[in-house]
């Protein structure tokens, strides 16, 4: 019974972490004002607190060190959290140019195998 | 045909295939530069961090951060932006990491004009390229550090190459395929050339949202000078005054914002709340009623209603020195 109570309190605390300005009743934060005045909001689709939970889980699943997960989540704005939530597996992950070298190598290998070119003979 | 010539012929064919679709286009840099920018420029002083495997994100980010004067290394940034499960870095994490190092991460409008103008203004640009196709997309971050219009070449810090040149059409094609995403890391107070108001304010407000409000202050001040008719930068500065506990300065700032745009519900709501805390109940009531009428049905309605309730609960009366309007 008391354990369940602690869990509820912790859940609420975690949900509150996401919106530090919500505690100041009534004041409109600059980011709120920016969002309200400069662009269409898609808040209806993903709640920021849920997005935060999801991104946290995804970070852990994608191999981020447990000690770094919190600070990386904390660095993201609500709109970035909503962008990441549910998409971290598909978004472009800029890596390096090796993929292209890979393609070239693959094509060369195929051309070699079907006898069009003859570049790998020296490495039997 | 020797093996060597046959191999180079195959390679040439492959290169032609990969760059197909670009070959028919004429030079791209000439019309972009066209008397508005120097015909060639190269930001030689931009540092170079050769990337480790898969880590062009940390390397490219370190390049633009160091160019703006931040003391960073790619190795330190790996822990902030590298995602082992994706063997790469995602765009929102690059903007987040730029903020952690006290820079304003301004995402450029998706046109090549902005790209060229930004480099011409002396700011290196971090951008995403798609070098491959199909199952091997080849997403890659590089930093644009210059161009040469007469030769139609773009100059990049890319991967392990300190100075990589790409032809105009080829470079723009790789950028276009990656969704035309480009980022500058601005020292707060520095505005990008031809800055877009909404993009800039969103970039700066992100700093405040992650608890770096004081870092954002010079950026808001610069915006207030650049766009004197816009109420938002004044509202932002007043919010910082409020966060510092300087209620009188905050009240003046919100008042200035509301005078620039009498329809600004956020400025009126925040001024009403500050007036309440100052004990100026007559003015607070008047201001919150205007804010309520403006905010009804909009995204700010809940905040305004909450302020209105607090004002209604507080006893009437006015402290000494309350504003007359």
Boltz contact constraints between the chains, C-beta under 6 A:
constraints:
  - contact:
      token1: [A, 25]
      token2: [B, 306]
      max_distance: 6.0
  - contact:
      token1: [A, 26]
      token2: [B, 273]
      max_distance: 6.0
  - contact:
      token1: [A, 26]
      token2: [B, 303]
      max_distance: 6.0
  - contact:
      token1: [A, 26]
      token2: [B, 306]
      max_distance: 6.0
  - contact:
      token1: [A, 26]
      token2: [B, 307]
      max_distance: 6.0
  - contact:
      token1: [A, 26]
      token2: [B, 310]
      max_distance: 6.0
  - contact:
      token1: [A, 27]
      token2: [B, 270]
      max_distance: 6.0
  - contact:
      token1: [A, 27]
      token2: [B, 273]
      max_distance: 6.0
  - contact:
      token1: [A, 28]
      token2: [B, 266]
      max_distance: 6.0
  - contact:
      token1: [A, 28]
      token2: [B, 269]
      max_distance: 6.0
  - contact:
      token1: [A, 28]
      token2: [B, 270]
      max_distance: 6.0
  - contact:
      token1: [A, 28]
      token2: [B, 300]
      max_distance: 6.0
  - contact:
      token1: [A, 28]
      token2: [B, 303]
      max_distance: 6.0
  - contact:
      token1: [A, 30]
      token2: [B, 205]
      max_distance: 6.0
  - contact:
      token1: [A, 30]
      token2: [B, 208]
      max_distance: 6.0
  - contact:
      token1: [A, 30]
      token2: [B, 236]
      max_distance: 6.0
  - contact:
      token1: [A, 30]
      token2: [B, 239]
      max_distance: 6.0
  - contact:
      token1: [A, 31]
      token2: [B, 205]
      max_distance: 6.0
  - contact:
      token1: [A, 31]
      token2: [B, 209]
      max_distance: 6.0
  - contact:
      token1: [A, 33]
      token2: [B, 235]
      max_distance: 6.0
  - contact:
      token1: [A, 33]
      token2: [B, 266]
      max_distance: 6.0
  - contact:
      token1: [A, 34]
      token2: [B, 201]
      max_distance: 6.0
  - contact:
      token1: [A, 34]
      token2: [B, 202]
      max_distance: 6.0
  - contact:
      token1: [A, 34]
      token2: [B, 205]
      max_distance: 6.0
  - contact:
      token1: [A, 36]
      token2: [B, 299]
      max_distance: 6.0
  - contact:
      token1: [A, 36]
      token2: [B, 300]
      max_distance: 6.0
  - contact:
      token1: [A, 38]
      token2: [B, 198]
      max_distance: 6.0
  - contact:
      token1: [A, 62]
      token2: [B, 83]
      max_distance: 6.0
  - contact:
      token1: [A, 62]
      token2: [B, 85]
      max_distance: 6.0
  - contact:
      token1: [A, 63]
      token2: [B, 84]
      max_distance: 6.0
  - contact:
      token1: [A, 63]
      token2: [B, 85]
      max_distance: 6.0
  - contact:
      token1: [A, 68]
      token2: [B, 79]
      max_distance: 6.0
  - contact:
      token1: [A, 75]
      token2: [B, 96]
      max_distance: 6.0
  - contact:
      token1: [A, 75]
      token2: [B, 100]
      max_distance: 6.0
  - contact:
      token1: [A, 75]
      token2: [B, 210]
      max_distance: 6.0
  - contact:
      token1: [A, 76]
      token2: [B, 96]
      max_distance: 6.0
  - contact:
      token1: [A, 77]
      token2: [B, 206]
      max_distance: 6.0
  - contact:
      token1: [A, 77]
      token2: [B, 209]
      max_distance: 6.0
  - contact:
      token1: [A, 80]
      token2: [B, 92]
      max_distance: 6.0
  - contact:
      token1: [A, 83]
      token2: [B, 92]
      max_distance: 6.0
  - contact:
      token1: [A, 84]
      token2: [B, 92]
      max_distance: 6.0
  - contact:
      token1: [A, 91]
      token2: [B, 90]
      max_distance: 6.0
  - contact:
      token1: [A, 92]
      token2: [B, 139]
      max_distance: 6.0
  - contact:
      token1: [A, 93]
      token2: [B, 86]
      max_distance: 6.0
  - contact:
      token1: [A, 93]
      token2: [B, 88]
      max_distance: 6.0
  - contact:
      token1: [A, 93]
      token2: [B, 90]
      max_distance: 6.0
  - contact:
      token1: [A, 93]
      token2: [B, 139]
      max_distance: 6.0
  - contact:
      token1: [A, 94]
      token2: [B, 56]
      max_distance: 6.0
  - contact:
      token1: [A, 94]
      token2: [B, 57]
      max_distance: 6.0
  - contact:
      token1: [A, 94]
      token2: [B, 88]
      max_distance: 6.0
  - contact:
      token1: [A, 94]
      token2: [B, 89]
      max_distance: 6.0
  - contact:
      token1: [A, 94]
      token2: [B, 128]
      max_distance: 6.0
  - contact:
      token1: [A, 94]
      token2: [B, 139]
      max_distance: 6.0
  - contact:
      token1: [A, 94]
      token2: [B, 140]
      max_distance: 6.0
  - contact:
      token1: [A, 94]
      token2: [B, 141]
      max_distance: 6.0
  - contact:
      token1: [A, 95]
      token2: [B, 54]
      max_distance: 6.0
  - contact:
      token1: [A, 95]
      token2: [B, 87]
      max_distance: 6.0
  - contact:
      token1: [A, 95]
      token2: [B, 88]
      max_distance: 6.0
  - contact:
      token1: [A, 96]
      token2: [B, 54]
      max_distance: 6.0
  - contact:
      token1: [A, 96]
      token2: [B, 56]
      max_distance: 6.0
  - contact:
      token1: [A, 96]
      token2: [B, 159]
      max_distance: 6.0
  - contact:
      token1: [A, 97]
      token2: [B, 131]
      max_distance: 6.0
  - contact:
      token1: [A, 97]
      token2: [B, 140]
      max_distance: 6.0
  - contact:
      token1: [A, 97]
      token2: [B, 159]
      max_distance: 6.0
  - contact:
      token1: [A, 99]
      token2: [B, 132]
      max_distance: 6.0
  - contact:
      token1: [A, 99]
      token2: [B, 136]
      max_distance: 6.0
  - contact:
      token1: [A, 99]
      token2: [B, 138]
      max_distance: 6.0
  - contact:
      token1: [A, 100]
      token2: [B, 131]
      max_distance: 6.0
  - contact:
      token1: [A, 100]
      token2: [B, 132]
      max_distance: 6.0
  - contact:
      token1: [A, 100]
      token2: [B, 138]
      max_distance: 6.0
  - contact:
      token1: [A, 102]
      token2: [B, 136]
      max_distance: 6.0
  - contact:
      token1: [A, 103]
      token2: [B, 132]
      max_distance: 6.0
  - contact:
      token1: [A, 103]
      token2: [B, 136]
      max_distance: 6.0
  - contact:
      token1: [A, 107]
      token2: [B, 14]
      max_distance: 6.0
  - contact:
      token1: [A, 111]
      token2: [B, 10]
      max_distance: 6.0
  - contact:
      token1: [A, 117]
      token2: [B, 6]
      max_distance: 6.0
  - contact:
      token1: [A, 117]
      token2: [B, 7]
      max_distance: 6.0
  - contact:
      token1: [A, 117]
      token2: [B, 10]
      max_distance: 6.0
  - contact:
      token1: [A, 118]
      token2: [B, 3]
      max_distance: 6.0
  - contact:
      token1: [A, 119]
      token2: [B, 3]
      max_distance: 6.0
  - contact:
      token1: [A, 119]
      token2: [B, 7]
      max_distance: 6.0
